Amino acid sequence: MKDIIFPLIMDSVINVMNQLSDYYNLKVDVLKKDINCYRAIIDFKNSMGEVIVHQPDFAPYRFVRIEILSSLTDEFDQIYVWGDKDGDDIQTIISHIKQGISAGNKY
């Protein structure tokens, strides 16, 4: 099942990231994009974020992790952190990506 759903999740996350970067006019640096991994860094006005999609051997998430941190202080203040788990569908994952990007943009 994981082999079937992973490419669908990967494509969905890449598509929503492209849409959101255009909508919010964000600077998104894609560090890696291949069949096994998508990793992007997002630069907001007062925060930075990372979205990663891959199939980890061991991690506190299934495939997707989004982390948005403040860039206003020397501390790593978390604005939005989420990782998917078994049973999360594509709509849930996309919803969390949208929430994280929105939170980073509003911060």
N, C-alpha and C positions, 0 to 999 in steps of 0.2 A: 504493500500500500504506500509506503514512504516513497518508493521509486516512482510511483504514478503521480502523487500529489506534489512532490517537490518542484518539478518543472512548471507546473501551473502556478504555484505560489511565487516562484522566481519571476515569471513573466508578469504576474499581477503586480508585484511590488515594483518592478522596473517601470511598468506603465504608469502606476500612480505617482511614483517619484518624478517621472518626466512631466506629468500633468501638474503636480504641485510646484515643481520648480518654475514652470512657466507661469502659473497662476500667481504665485507670491514673488516672482522675479528673484529667485534665490540663486546663490552661487553654490553649485553642487559639483564636487570633484569626485568622479568615479575612480576609485583606486584599483578596483578589480571587477571585471565583468566577463565571465565565461560560463560554461555549462555547470560548473561546480560551485561558483561563488559570485555574489554581488556585494560589493562594499563601497559605500559612498559616504563622504564627509560633506556636511551642510554647514555653510557659514551664514549665520543670521547677524543682525546688528549687534545684539548683546549676548549671544549664546552661540554654541557650536553643537553639532550633532553628528551621530553616526548611525547609519542603517546597514545592517549586515544580514545576508541571506546565505546560508550554507548548511551542510549536513555535518554538524560537529560529532566527533566521537564521544565527547563528554562536555556538557554545558548545561546551565540552568534554563535552557530554552530548547525548543524542538528544532526550528529552522531560522526563525526571524528574531532579531533584536534591534530595538531602537533606543538610543540614549541621547538625551539633549541635556547639556550642561551649561551653566552660566559662564560667560567670559568676562564678567564685570569684576570679579574678585580673584584672588590667588587660590581660593578654595574651589573645590570641585562641587559646587552646589548643583544638585540634580533638579532639573526642571521636569523632565519626563523620562521614565525608564520603563520599558516593557519588553517581555519576551514571550513568544507563543508557546503553547503546550499542546500535548496530544489532545485531539478533539476540536481545536480551534479551526474554524473554517476560513476560507479566503476572505469573506466579508468581514469577519472579526479582525483579521490581520490588517486589512486595508483600513478599517475604522481606526485602529490604534496608530497606524502610520499617519493618517490624517490628523488625529488628535495630537500626536507628538510634534508634527511639523507646525501645526497651528499654535501650539504652546510655545515653541521656540520662536516663532515669528512674532508673537505678542509680547514676549518677555522683554 
